[in-house]
Amino acid sequence: MPIADTEPRDRAQIPASYKQGSGTIVSGSAANNPTKAALTAYPGGIVDRVVKLSNGEYEVHNIGVNWPHHIFVNKDFKVVGADD
């Protein structure tokens, strides 16, 4: 599936349904597209884990950079927000 729009988003655009600590860690091929979308929008970091949220979106943990630490990617692999 192609990666959709990956323009960086404002900090305020955090999904309303997001609750820190929720979701299931995914790896391998399930984590590839969310990771690619996140690093395209916010290059230079290292992804240490990808969490699939209950609504099907993803929270990508980006380390090694000052900001953002959490990058939110929707079901279509489009970056929809970020925060510390």
Backbone as XML, in Angstrom:
<?xml version="1.0"?>
<chain id="A" units="angstrom">
  <residue number="1" name="MET">
    <atom name="N" x="0.850" y="-1.171" z="0.000"/>
    <atom name="CA" x="0.000" y="0.000" z="0.000"/>
    <atom name="C" x="0.898" y="1.237" z="0.000"/>
  </residue>
  <residue number="2" name="PRO">
    <atom name="N" x="0.645" y="2.204" z="-0.864"/>
    <atom name="CA" x="1.495" y="3.398" z="-0.915"/>
    <atom name="C" x="1.320" y="4.247" z="0.336"/>
  </residue>
  <residue number="3" name="ILE">
    <atom name="N" x="2.370" y="4.951" z="0.661"/>
    <atom name="CA" x="2.341" y="5.858" z="1.794"/>
    <atom name="C" x="1.660" y="7.145" z="1.356"/>
  </residue>
  <residue number="4" name="ALA">
    <atom name="N" x="0.648" y="7.552" z="2.099"/>
    <atom name="CA" x="-0.114" y="8.761" z="1.768"/>
    <atom name="C" x="0.631" y="9.988" z="2.269"/>
  </residue>
  <residue number="5" name="ASP">
    <atom name="N" x="-0.022" y="11.114" z="2.223"/>
    <atom name="CA" x="0.501" y="12.399" z="2.670"/>
    <atom name="C" x="1.300" y="12.262" z="3.962"/>
  </residue>
  <residue number="6" name="THR">
    <atom name="N" x="2.531" y="12.715" z="3.956"/>
    <atom name="CA" x="3.383" y="12.594" z="5.137"/>
    <atom name="C" x="3.930" y="13.944" z="5.566"/>
  </residue>
  <residue number="7" name="GLU">
    <atom name="N" x="3.204" y="15.011" z="5.286"/>
    <atom name="CA" x="3.642" y="16.336" z="5.720"/>
    <atom name="C" x="3.597" y="16.417" z="7.235"/>
  </residue>
  <residue number="8" name="PRO">
    <atom name="N" x="4.627" y="16.982" z="7.866"/>
    <atom name="CA" x="4.602" y="17.130" z="9.327"/>
    <atom name="C" x="3.374" y="17.915" z="9.778"/>
  </residue>
  <residue number="9" name="ARG">
    <atom name="N" x="2.857" y="17.552" z="10.918"/>
    <atom name="CA" x="1.654" y="18.163" z="11.464"/>
    <atom name="C" x="1.995" y="18.961" z="12.720"/>
  </residue>
  <residue number="10" name="ASP">
    <atom name="N" x="1.092" y="19.818" z="13.118"/>
    <atom name="CA" x="1.254" y="20.595" z="14.339"/>
    <atom name="C" x="1.120" y="19.700" z="15.560"/>
  </residue>
  <residue number="11" name="ARG">
    <atom name="N" x="1.761" y="20.127" z="16.656"/>
    <atom name="CA" x="1.678" y="19.384" z="17.902"/>
    <atom name="C" x="0.242" y="19.206" z="18.375"/>
  </residue>
  <residue number="12" name="ALA">
    <atom name="N" x="-0.609" y="20.172" z="18.116"/>
    <atom name="CA" x="-1.978" y="20.132" z="18.609"/>
    <atom name="C" x="-2.811" y="19.039" z="17.942"/>
  </residue>
  <residue number="13" name="GLN">
    <atom name="N" x="-2.344" y="18.477" z="16.870"/>
    <atom name="CA" x="-3.126" y="17.486" z="16.144"/>
    <atom name="C" x="-2.855" y="16.079" z="16.662"/>
  </residue>
  <residue number="14" name="ILE">
    <atom name="N" x="-3.291" y="15.846" z="17.883"/>
    <atom name="CA" x="-3.184" y="14.531" z="18.503"/>
    <atom name="C" x="-4.571" y="13.904" z="18.415"/>
  </residue>
  <residue number="15" name="PRO">
    <atom name="N" x="-4.683" y="12.661" z="17.964"/>
    <atom name="CA" x="-6.008" y="12.054" z="17.853"/>
    <atom name="C" x="-6.777" y="12.130" z="19.176"/>
  </residue>
  <residue number="16" name="ALA">
    <atom name="N" x="-8.041" y="12.506" z="19.093"/>
    <atom name="CA" x="-8.875" y="12.658" z="20.284"/>
    <atom name="C" x="-8.989" y="11.358" z="21.069"/>
  </residue>
  <residue number="17" name="SER">
    <atom name="N" x="-8.909" y="10.235" z="20.381"/>
    <atom name="CA" x="-9.070" y="8.937" z="21.038"/>
    <atom name="C" x="-7.788" y="8.430" z="21.698"/>
  </residue>
  <residue number="18" name="TYR">
    <atom name="N" x="-6.682" y="9.164" z="21.541"/>
    <atom name="CA" x="-5.397" y="8.697" z="22.060"/>
    <atom name="C" x="-5.358" y="8.735" z="23.578"/>
  </residue>
  <residue number="19" name="LYS">
    <atom name="N" x="-4.918" y="7.631" z="24.163"/>
    <atom name="CA" x="-4.712" y="7.534" z="25.600"/>
    <atom name="C" x="-3.351" y="6.885" z="25.808"/>
  </residue>
  <residue number="20" name="GLN">
    <atom name="N" x="-2.416" y="7.608" z="26.412"/>
    <atom name="CA" x="-1.060" y="7.091" z="26.594"/>
    <atom name="C" x="-1.091" y="5.759" z="27.331"/>
  </residue>
  <residue number="21" name="GLY">
    <atom name="N" x="-0.301" y="4.812" z="26.845"/>
    <atom name="CA" x="-0.219" y="3.485" z="27.449"/>
    <atom name="C" x="-1.219" y="2.494" z="26.885"/>
  </residue>
  <residue number="22" name="SER">
    <atom name="N" x="-2.058" y="2.927" z="25.957"/>
    <atom name="CA" x="-3.035" y="2.016" z="25.370"/>
    <atom name="C" x="-2.498" y="1.437" z="24.075"/>
  </residue>
  <residue number="23" name="GLY">
    <atom name="N" x="-3.086" y="0.339" z="23.639"/>
    <atom name="CA" x="-2.699" y="-0.262" z="22.374"/>
    <atom name="C" x="-1.858" y="-1.504" z="22.531"/>
  </residue>
  <residue number="24" name="THR">
    <atom name="N" x="-1.475" y="-2.066" z="21.386"/>
    <atom name="CA" x="-0.705" y="-3.302" z="21.330"/>
    <atom name="C" x="0.545" y="-3.072" z="20.490"/>
  </residue>
  <residue number="25" name="ILE">
    <atom name="N" x="1.690" y="-3.474" z="21.005"/>
    <atom name="CA" x="2.943" y="-3.330" z="20.256"/>
    <atom name="C" x="2.910" y="-4.265" z="19.050"/>
  </residue>
  <residue number="26" name="VAL">
    <atom name="N" x="3.259" y="-3.722" z="17.883"/>
    <atom name="CA" x="3.356" y="-4.518" z="16.666"/>
    <atom name="C" x="4.796" y="-4.445" z="16.158"/>
  </residue>
  <residue number="27" name="SER">
    <atom name="N" x="5.180" y="-5.457" z="15.384"/>
    <atom name="CA" x="6.542" y="-5.486" z="14.847"/>
    <atom name="C" x="6.524" y="-6.105" z="13.463"/>
  </residue>
  <residue number="28" name="GLY">
    <atom name="N" x="7.688" y="-6.231" z="12.874"/>
    <atom name="CA" x="7.809" y="-6.843" z="11.562"/>
    <atom name="C" x="7.037" y="-6.096" z="10.502"/>
  </residue>
  <residue number="29" name="SER">
    <atom name="N" x="6.407" y="-6.838" z="9.610"/>
    <atom name="CA" x="5.711" y="-6.214" z="8.485"/>
    <atom name="C" x="4.554" y="-5.326" z="8.934"/>
  </residue>
  <residue number="30" name="ALA">
    <atom name="N" x="3.937" y="-5.611" z="10.077"/>
    <atom name="CA" x="2.837" y="-4.779" z="10.571"/>
    <atom name="C" x="3.314" y="-3.384" z="10.969"/>
  </residue>
  <residue number="31" name="ALA">
    <atom name="N" x="4.589" y="-3.252" z="11.287"/>
    <atom name="CA" x="5.146" y="-1.964" z="11.712"/>
    <atom name="C" x="5.831" y="-1.205" z="10.576"/>
  </residue>
  <residue number="32" name="ASN">
    <atom name="N" x="6.053" y="-1.840" z="9.458"/>
    <atom name="CA" x="6.830" y="-1.222" z="8.379"/>
    <atom name="C" x="6.213" y="0.059" z="7.822"/>
  </residue>
  <residue number="33" name="ASN">
    <atom name="N" x="4.947" y="0.034" z="7.418"/>
    <atom name="CA" x="4.336" y="1.222" z="6.812"/>
    <atom name="C" x="4.162" y="2.374" z="7.801"/>
  </residue>
  <residue number="34" name="PRO">
    <atom name="N" x="3.714" y="2.124" z="9.044"/>
    <atom name="CA" x="3.644" y="3.242" z="9.985"/>
    <atom name="C" x="5.027" y="3.854" z="10.262"/>
  </residue>
  <residue number="35" name="THR">
    <atom name="N" x="6.042" y="3.015" z="10.348"/>
    <atom name="CA" x="7.402" y="3.503" z="10.581"/>
    <atom name="C" x="7.876" y="4.359" z="9.411"/>
  </residue>
  <residue number="36" name="LYS">
    <atom name="N" x="7.654" y="3.878" z="8.196"/>
    <atom name="CA" x="8.078" y="4.619" z="7.003"/>
    <atom name="C" x="7.393" y="5.978" z="6.933"/>
  </residue>
  <residue number="37" name="ALA">
    <atom name="N" x="6.086" y="6.013" z="7.193"/>
    <atom name="CA" x="5.352" y="7.282" z="7.161"/>
    <atom name="C" x="5.882" y="8.249" z="8.210"/>
  </residue>
  <residue number="38" name="ALA">
    <atom name="N" x="6.116" y="7.760" z="9.420"/>
    <atom name="CA" x="6.594" y="8.615" z="10.507"/>
    <atom name="C" x="7.975" y="9.187" z="10.202"/>
  </residue>
  <residue number="39" name="LEU">
    <atom name="N" x="8.882" y="8.349" z="9.715"/>
    <atom name="CA" x="10.245" y="8.820" z="9.449"/>
    <atom name="C" x="10.329" y="9.688" z="8.197"/>
  </residue>
  <residue number="40" name="THR">
    <atom name="N" x="9.388" y="9.545" z="7.292"/>
    <atom name="CA" x="9.347" y="10.428" z="6.130"/>
    <atom name="C" x="8.923" y="11.824" z="6.567"/>
  </residue>
  <residue number="41" name="ALA">
    <atom name="N" x="7.938" y="11.890" z="7.443"/>
    <atom name="CA" x="7.446" y="13.183" z="7.915"/>
    <atom name="C" x="8.404" y="13.838" z="8.906"/>
  </residue>
  <residue number="42" name="TYR">
    <atom name="N" x="9.074" y="13.031" z="9.716"/>
    <atom name="CA" x="9.986" y="13.530" z="10.753"/>
    <atom name="C" x="11.291" y="12.741" z="10.672"/>
  </residue>
  <residue number="43" name="PRO">
    <atom name="N" x="12.144" y="13.055" z="9.715"/>
    <atom name="CA" x="13.387" y="12.289" z="9.519"/>
    <atom name="C" x="14.407" y="12.545" z="10.623"/>
  </residue>
  <residue number="44" name="GLY">
    <atom name="N" x="15.317" y="11.611" z="10.755"/>
    <atom name="CA" x="16.454" y="11.790" z="11.646"/>
    <atom name="C" x="16.379" y="11.042" z="12.952"/>
  </residue>
  <residue number="45" name="GLY">
    <atom name="N" x="15.241" y="10.482" z="13.276"/>
    <atom name="CA" x="15.106" y="9.754" z="14.530"/>
    <atom name="C" x="15.246" y="8.262" z="14.327"/>
  </residue>
  <residue number="46" name="ILE">
    <atom name="N" x="15.023" y="7.540" z="15.399"/>
    <atom name="CA" x="15.047" y="6.084" z="15.384"/>
    <atom name="C" x="13.747" y="5.612" z="16.018"/>
  </residue>
  <residue number="47" name="VAL">
    <atom name="N" x="13.046" y="4.727" z="15.349"/>
    <atom name="CA" x="11.805" y="4.186" z="15.890"/>
    <atom name="C" x="12.157" y="2.990" z="16.770"/>
  </residue>
  <residue number="48" name="ASP">
    <atom name="N" x="11.743" y="3.068" z="18.040"/>
    <atom name="CA" x="12.016" y="1.948" z="18.929"/>
    <atom name="C" x="10.810" y="1.033" z="19.128"/>
  </residue>
  <residue number="49" name="ARG">
    <atom name="N" x="9.600" y="1.530" z="18.809"/>
    <atom name="CA" x="8.434" y="0.658" z="18.835"/>
    <atom name="C" x="7.258" y="1.323" z="18.132"/>
  </residue>
  <residue number="50" name="VAL">
    <atom name="N" x="6.337" y="0.463" z="17.694"/>
    <atom name="CA" x="5.105" y="0.909" z="17.053"/>
    <atom name="C" x="3.957" y="0.266" z="17.819"/>
  </residue>
  <residue number="51" name="VAL">
    <atom name="N" x="2.982" y="1.088" z="18.180"/>
    <atom name="CA" x="1.828" y="0.607" z="18.936"/>
    <atom name="C" x="0.579" y="0.783" z="18.082"/>
  </residue>
  <residue number="52" name="LYS">
    <atom name="N" x="-0.177" y="-0.296" z="17.916"/>
    <atom name="CA" x="-1.450" y="-0.200" z="17.194"/>
    <atom name="C" x="-2.528" y="0.119" z="18.222"/>
  </residue>
  <residue number="53" name="LEU">
    <atom name="N" x="-3.239" y="1.206" z="17.990"/>
    <atom name="CA" x="-4.282" y="1.656" z="18.896"/>
    <atom name="C" x="-5.596" y="0.936" z="18.611"/>
  </residue>
  <residue number="54" name="SER">
    <atom name="N" x="-6.522" y="1.003" z="19.543"/>
    <atom name="CA" x="-7.781" y="0.272" z="19.413"/>
    <atom name="C" x="-8.610" y="0.713" z="18.209"/>
  </residue>
  <residue number="55" name="ASN">
    <atom name="N" x="-8.405" y="1.942" z="17.724"/>
    <atom name="CA" x="-9.152" y="2.420" z="16.558"/>
    <atom name="C" x="-8.459" y="2.091" z="15.235"/>
  </residue>
  <residue number="56" name="GLY">
    <atom name="N" x="-7.365" y="1.335" z="15.280"/>
    <atom name="CA" x="-6.656" y="0.929" z="14.068"/>
    <atom name="C" x="-5.541" y="1.864" z="13.650"/>
  </residue>
  <residue number="57" name="GLU">
    <atom name="N" x="-5.410" y="2.999" z="14.337"/>
    <atom name="CA" x="-4.313" y="3.915" z="14.046"/>
    <atom name="C" x="-3.061" y="3.449" z="14.782"/>
  </residue>
  <residue number="58" name="TYR">
    <atom name="N" x="-1.957" y="4.150" z="14.546"/>
    <atom name="CA" x="-0.683" y="3.764" z="15.126"/>
    <atom name="C" x="-0.050" y="4.924" z="15.886"/>
  </residue>
  <residue number="59" name="GLU">
    <atom name="N" x="0.659" y="4.575" z="16.925"/>
    <atom name="CA" x="1.506" y="5.522" z="17.648"/>
    <atom name="C" x="2.935" y="5.029" z="17.440"/>
  </residue>
  <residue number="60" name="VAL">
    <atom name="N" x="3.745" y="5.844" z="16.802"/>
    <atom name="CA" x="5.126" y="5.471" z="16.496"/>
    <atom name="C" x="6.033" y="6.227" z="17.456"/>
  </residue>
  <residue number="61" name="HIS">
    <atom name="N" x="6.842" y="5.488" z="18.217"/>
    <atom name="CA" x="7.757" y="6.098" z="19.181"/>
    <atom name="C" x="9.076" y="6.407" z="18.486"/>
  </residue>
  <residue number="62" name="ASN">
    <atom name="N" x="9.401" y="7.686" z="18.428"/>
    <atom name="CA" x="10.567" y="8.195" z="17.722"/>
    <atom name="C" x="11.583" y="8.667" z="18.756"/>
  </residue>
  <residue number="63" name="ILE">
    <atom name="N" x="12.737" y="8.020" z="18.811"/>
    <atom name="CA" x="13.764" y="8.420" z="19.773"/>
    <atom name="C" x="14.974" y="8.962" z="19.027"/>
  </residue>
  <residue number="64" name="GLY">
    <atom name="N" x="15.846" y="9.616" z="19.734"/>
    <atom name="CA" x="17.067" y="10.130" z="19.132"/>
    <atom name="C" x="16.923" y="11.524" z="18.570"/>
  </residue>
  <residue number="65" name="VAL">
    <atom name="N" x="15.771" y="12.143" z="18.780"/>
    <atom name="CA" x="15.527" y="13.519" z="18.352"/>
    <atom name="C" x="14.833" y="14.251" z="19.499"/>
  </residue>
  <residue number="66" name="ASN">
    <atom name="N" x="14.926" y="15.586" z="19.497"/>
    <atom name="CA" x="14.274" y="16.354" z="20.550"/>
    <atom name="C" x="12.759" y="16.356" z="20.414"/>
  </residue>
  <residue number="67" name="TRP">
    <atom name="N" x="12.251" y="16.302" z="19.203"/>
    <atom name="CA" x="10.809" y="16.319" z="18.976"/>
    <atom name="C" x="10.515" y="15.740" z="17.618"/>
  </residue>
  <residue number="68" name="PRO">
    <atom name="N" x="9.490" y="15.043" z="17.398"/>
    <atom name="CA" x="8.485" y="14.557" z="18.336"/>
    <atom name="C" x="8.835" y="13.172" z="18.861"/>
  </residue>
  <residue number="69" name="HIS">
    <atom name="N" x="8.310" y="12.842" z="19.998"/>
    <atom name="CA" x="8.531" y="11.509" z="20.559"/>
    <atom name="C" x="7.435" y="10.547" z="20.099"/>
  </residue>
  <residue number="70" name="HIS">
    <atom name="N" x="6.204" y="11.025" z="20.001"/>
    <atom name="CA" x="5.081" y="10.215" z="19.520"/>
    <atom name="C" x="4.597" y="10.793" z="18.194"/>
  </residue>
  <residue number="71" name="ILE">
    <atom name="N" x="4.525" y="9.932" z="17.195"/>
    <atom name="CA" x="4.001" y="10.332" z="15.890"/>
    <atom name="C" x="2.783" y="9.452" z="15.625"/>
  </residue>
  <residue number="72" name="PHE">
    <atom name="N" x="1.672" y="10.084" z="15.278"/>
    <atom name="CA" x="0.429" y="9.353" z="15.075"/>
    <atom name="C" x="0.169" y="9.175" z="13.587"/>
  </residue>
  <residue number="73" name="VAL">
    <atom name="N" x="-0.103" y="7.925" z="13.200"/>
    <atom name="CA" x="-0.294" y="7.552" z="11.804"/>
    <atom name="C" x="-1.652" y="6.855" z="11.698"/>
  </residue>
  <residue number="74" name="ASN">
    <atom name="N" x="-2.471" y="7.276" z="10.728"/>
    <atom name="CA" x="-3.794" y="6.661" z="10.614"/>
    <atom name="C" x="-3.740" y="5.352" z="9.835"/>
  </residue>
  <residue number="75" name="LYS">
    <atom name="N" x="-4.919" y="4.749" z="9.635"/>
    <atom name="CA" x="-5.035" y="3.449" z="8.958"/>
    <atom name="C" x="-4.539" y="3.481" z="7.520"/>
  </residue>
  <residue number="76" name="ASP">
    <atom name="N" x="-4.545" y="4.682" z="6.913"/>
    <atom name="CA" x="-4.082" y="4.840" z="5.532"/>
    <atom name="C" x="-2.608" y="5.220" z="5.478"/>
  </residue>
  <residue number="77" name="PHE">
    <atom name="N" x="-1.917" y="5.124" z="6.625"/>
    <atom name="CA" x="-0.496" y="5.433" z="6.751"/>
    <atom name="C" x="-0.192" y="6.884" z="6.427"/>
  </residue>
  <residue number="78" name="LYS">
    <atom name="N" x="-1.061" y="7.752" z="6.904"/>
    <atom name="CA" x="-0.895" y="9.200" z="6.790"/>
    <atom name="C" x="-0.613" y="9.745" z="8.192"/>
  </residue>
  <residue number="79" name="VAL">
    <atom name="N" x="0.423" y="10.545" z="8.328"/>
    <atom name="CA" x="0.734" y="11.156" z="9.615"/>
    <atom name="C" x="-0.364" y="12.163" z="9.940"/>
  </residue>
  <residue number="80" name="VAL">
    <atom name="N" x="-0.954" y="12.004" z="11.125"/>
    <atom name="CA" x="-2.072" y="12.870" z="11.518"/>
    <atom name="C" x="-1.781" y="13.694" z="12.756"/>
  </residue>
  <residue number="81" name="GLY">
    <atom name="N" x="-0.600" y="13.540" z="13.360"/>
    <atom name="CA" x="-0.274" y="14.355" z="14.532"/>
    <atom name="C" x="1.003" y="13.885" z="15.188"/>
  </residue>
  <residue number="82" name="ALA">
    <atom name="N" x="1.432" y="14.679" z="16.171"/>
    <atom name="CA" x="2.646" y="14.356" z="16.910"/>
    <atom name="C" x="2.645" y="15.114" z="18.227"/>
  </residue>
  <residue number="83" name="ASP">
    <atom name="N" x="3.387" y="14.573" z="19.205"/>
    <atom name="CA" x="3.561" y="15.267" z="20.466"/>
    <atom name="C" x="4.854" y="14.827" z="21.127"/>
  </residue>
  <residue number="84" name="ASP">
    <atom name="N" x="5.140" y="15.426" z="22.275"/>
    <atom name="CA" x="6.370" y="15.125" z="23.017"/>
    <atom name="C" x="6.356" y="13.771" z="23.634"/>
  </residue>
</chain>
